[in-house]
Amino acid sequence: MVGPLSASLAAGLDADSPLDGYAYFFLLAASFNAVLALAALMLRLPSPGAGAAEGAAPPWREVLGRTPVWTAVAAQFLVQFIRTLPMTAIPLAMSAHLPHVHAADLRISGCVVLHVLLMFLPGLWTGDLVACVGATPVMGAGIALQAGAMTTGILGQDSLHFYLSMALLAVGWNMAFVASTVMLLNSHGAAERTKVSSVNETLRFLATAVAAIVAASISWQAVCVLCLAALLPTAGVTLRHATGLAATF
């Protein structure tokens, strides 16, 4: 939340400032990274052998070949892609479609701040919701909200549509991400956790990189259509996971 607002405020600094406005923003980002590095140095993790499950983990192919595992990993990949693509594209889209709006306008940073806030605030209750009704219904609700977000983005390109689209996307992502994380945790045992987590995180951040590249190459309408298309396999792997998990147990 601090990042988007800082970019807008730094861009409006006086022209006589010793540094360009964006230079101040990058200095601020560097200071955040320095604090993060200090926090990481103080982090104390248990040794690799502490609390490890007995028995060796099965081979990679066996673990990732299980339907509950690969469907959960695929769901996480798609959820990350669908969230990152519009979030990366929204400043460009608002600059292109709204009159008298530049890339560091407070209306753009305000939209991003709202999106980030709604990405994480519902997490205070999403876990309890999953515990009450299960991961699959919550995942379905998240997919529906994301579909509504992209439909809203297609229907209009004014401030209201942009804000509403990003708000729906954020809440939908939160529900889908928490649900898909629970799906992943329920798909494997403790001995397999390291292998599954490493593959999942690698693919998830690969989805972020791919989405960021694609977002700069296509129009806002194309972003919305592509995300709507990606929601179809997301729903498919969610249903496949539910049936595969039931068959496993």
Buried (B, 14 or more C-beta within 10 A) or exposed (E): EEBBBBBBBBBEBEEEEEEEBBEBBEEBBEEEEEEEEEEEEEEEEEEEEEEBEEEEBBEEEEBBEBBBBBBBBBBBBBBBBBBBBBBBBBBBBBBEBBEEBEBBBBBBBBBBBBBBEBBBEBEEEBBEBBEEEBBBBBBBBBBBBBBBBBEBBBEEBEBEBBBBBBBBBBBBBBBBBBBBBBBBEBBBEEBBBEBBBEBBEEBBEEBBEBBBEBBEEEEBEBBBBBBBEBBEBBBBBBEBBBEBBEEEE
